[in-house]
Amino acid sequence: MASRAPAATGRLLLGFRKWYYNMCGFNKIGLMRDDTIYEDEDVKEALRRLPENMYNDRMFRIKRALDLSMKQQVLPKDQWTKYEEDVHYLTPYLEEVIRERKEKEEWMKK
């Protein structure tokens, strides 16, 4: 019985994550999680490094979301961003930018 507990806990955690993801609401206007990250200097640099097609896709999603918000509408449910399809496209670039900044800060201390 003990061997099933981690699997059950994992399923419960995944269920909670999906529920929370849907409760946040950004997926109902077609956004991905990385579209909602606050744009500080690190994020702006990560965005600058995105391939053009990824940046254009992001801008399309944001413009569509702004338009829907102004009209107080959401997309039809079949067009919502699904938890399983939400790719953390910006995260690798952001992690690289932060790592480089910290490395530079360490270098400047010397």
N, C-alpha and C positions, 0 to 999 in steps of 0.2 A: 504494500500500500504506500509506503514511503516513496517509492520510485515514481508514483504518479503525481505526487504533490508538486514538484517543480514544474511539470508540464501544465498542470491545472493553474498554478500561479502565473505562468507565462501567458496562458490563454486569457486569464482574468486581466492581467496587465495590458495585453494587446487590446482587449475589449474596452478597457478604460481609456487607453490612448485614442482609439478610434472614436469613442463617444466624445472625449474632450476635443478632439480635432474638429468634429462636426459642430460642437457647441460654440467654438470660436467664431464660426460663421464666415471666415474669409474664403473658404472653399465654395460657398454658395454664390459668390460673385466671381468665381473663376481664378482666384489667386492661389499661389503655392505658399508654403510657409516662408521660404526665403524671400518672397516678394514683400513680406511684412516687416523685415528687419529694419530697425532704425538706422538711417544713413549717417553714421559718424564718419570720421576721416578714413578709418580702416575699411569700412563698407564701401565708401566712394572709390577707394583705390581698387578694391576687389571687383567692383562693377566695371571699372575702366579696363580690367584685365579679361573680362568675359569675352568669349568669341562673339562676333557680331550677331550671328543668328540667335544665340541665347539672350543677348541683350535686347534684341528686337522683340523676341517672344515675351520677355519680361515687360517691356514697355507696352506691348499690346494688351497683356493681362491687366496691367495697372490702369491704362486708359479705359478699358472696358469696365473695370470695377468702379472707377470714378463715375462713369456715365450711369451705371446701374444704381450707385449710391445716390446720385443726384435725383434719379427718378424714383428712389425708394423701392427698387425692384431687386429680385434675385434671378439667377439663371434657372431654366427648367432643370429639374433634379438630375436628368440624364447628362447634363453638362457640368455638374458640380465637379470640382477637383476631388478625386477619390484618395483616401489615405494611402492606399497601395501605390498610387501613381504619382504622389507628391515627391518629386526628386529634390534633394538638397543640392541644387545646382551651384549655388553661390558659396556654400560652406567650404569646399576645398580651396577656393581662391582666397576666401577670408582667412582661413587658418594659415595659409602661406603668408599673407600680408602681415598678420599679427606676429608670426614667427620671425619674419624679417625685421619688423619694427623692434621687437624685443632684443633681437640680436644686435641691431644698430645701437639701441640704448645701452646695452652692456658694453659694446665697443667704445661708446662715447665716455663711459665712466672711467676707462683706463687712461 
